[in-house]
Amino acid sequence: MSDLTSGPRETIHLFTVDLPEDALWDFVTEDPDSGDFPLRDALGVEVLDEAAVEGAVAEDLEGIGLTGFLTEGIGVEDSAIAPDRARIDALSGSVVIVKGAGFDGAHVPLHPRAPLAHVGSWALTPAPTTLEPLSAETAQGSVPPVTPTAPEVTTGRNRYGLWLVLGAAALLVLGLILARTMGGGA
């Protein structure tokens, strides 16, 4: 039994996929008609957001490599992946990267089975945050509160529109009456 879990939302899982490249895309994509999702089934989970899944063919990442894709493209901490760099760069064929966020924030056990083989799991690089005050001159001071004002009432304009509509209706009725009386007498 595996102790592998989905982990926090900031966790990345790498799996090799023992499938040819053309079958990889059907494997990592949920069928919109039937709801079948082979990757979800192979992980042994009930919930998996397809948006948190990246499929790739290791040989297609020439120049950057799979390790570079994980660190520069996905955001895995370089120092965290360093001990596994040679093993990851030696991988070939189809791979899938699953983000912990894809499990709806739940820490669920993962039970990968064929065609998946777990390579490793790493944390994403935390985004730098600072709570430094803004230093621009335009950021200084405070904005006074806005006092609500009553909407401007334009009764003259409203009455004009009302009279215009009533006048048009009266002309229409008068025209219908005249048409009926003229048409009926001929």
C-alpha positions, -999 to 999 in steps of 0.1 A, spaced: 0 0 0 13 34 -10 16 64 14 14 88 -16 -12 115 -12 -22 144 -33 -7 168 -7 -13 205 -5 -24 225 -36 12 236 -42 24 200 -47 35 187 -81 35 149 -89 55 135 -118 45 101 -134 58 82 -163 31 69 -186 37 36 -203 17 46 -234 27 57 -269 25 94 -275 -7 93 -295 -25 75 -267 -12 99 -240 -36 127 -250 -67 106 -246 -53 93 -213 -48 128 -198 -81 142 -211 -116 137 -198 -141 126 -224 -168 154 -225 -195 129 -236 -190 99 -213 -170 116 -185 -144 89 -187 -110 101 -175 -84 73 -176 -58 93 -157 -82 99 -128 -90 61 -128 -53 52 -129 -46 75 -99 -75 58 -80 -93 91 -72 -128 103 -76 -120 140 -83 -93 154 -107 -95 187 -124 -82 183 -159 -68 219 -158 -43 207 -132 -28 181 -155 1 185 -180 10 158 -204 43 158 -222 67 137 -241 102 140 -226 119 141 -259 98 170 -270 113 192 -243 146 195 -261 167 224 -249 149 229 -216 145 193 -206 120 178 -182 138 192 -152 138 227 -167 102 224 -176 94 215 -140 114 243 -125 110 271 -151 76 261 -166 57 247 -136 75 264 -107 91 236 -87 119 248 -64 152 242 -81 169 231 -49 141 207 -41 144 189 -75 183 190 -76 187 155 -59 165 140 -86 178 159 -116 198 131 -132 170 106 -128 144 130 -142 165 140 -172 171 103 -180 134 98 -185 120 92 -220 86 88 -235 53 100 -221 50 117 -187 23 134 -168 25 162 -142 -4 165 -118 -8 195 -95 -21 190 -60 -47 217 -68 -64 193 -91 -78 173 -62 -102 200 -51 -80 210 -22 -85 176 -5 -56 155 7 -66 123 -9 -45 91 -11 -32 83 -46 -30 47 -58 -12 49 -91 -15 18 -113 -5 9 -148 2 26 -171 14 51 -144 47 49 -124 53 76 -98 87 94 -103 85 120 -75 66 148 -58 78 183 -51 66 216 -37 61 247 -59 83 277 -53 63 300 -30 55 333 -46 75 362 -30 53 384 -9 62 416 9 42 439 31 63 469 25 45 502 24 42 518 -11 67 546 -16 54 565 -45 42 601 -38 8 593 -53 4 564 -28 7 588 2 -22 602 22 -57 589 23 -88 593 3 -116 611 21 -148 592 23 -174 599 -3 -207 611 10 -236 597 -9 -258 622 -27 -294 619 -38 -299 612 -75 -307 643 -95 -343 645 -103 -351 659 -137 -389 661 -136 -391 684 -166 -374 659 -189 -395 630 -175 -427 649 -180 -418 659 -216 -412 622 -224 -445 612 -208 -464 639 -228 -447 628 -260 -457 591 -255 -493 601 -245 -495 623 -276 -483 596 -299 -508 572 -284 -536 597 -288 -527 603 -325 -526 565 -331 -561 560 -316 -574 590 -335 -559 576 -367 -575 542 -361 -609 557 -354 -607 579 -386 -596 549 -407 -625 528 -394 -651 555 -400 -638 563 -434 -634 527 -444 -669 518 -431 -687 546 -450 -674 538 -485 
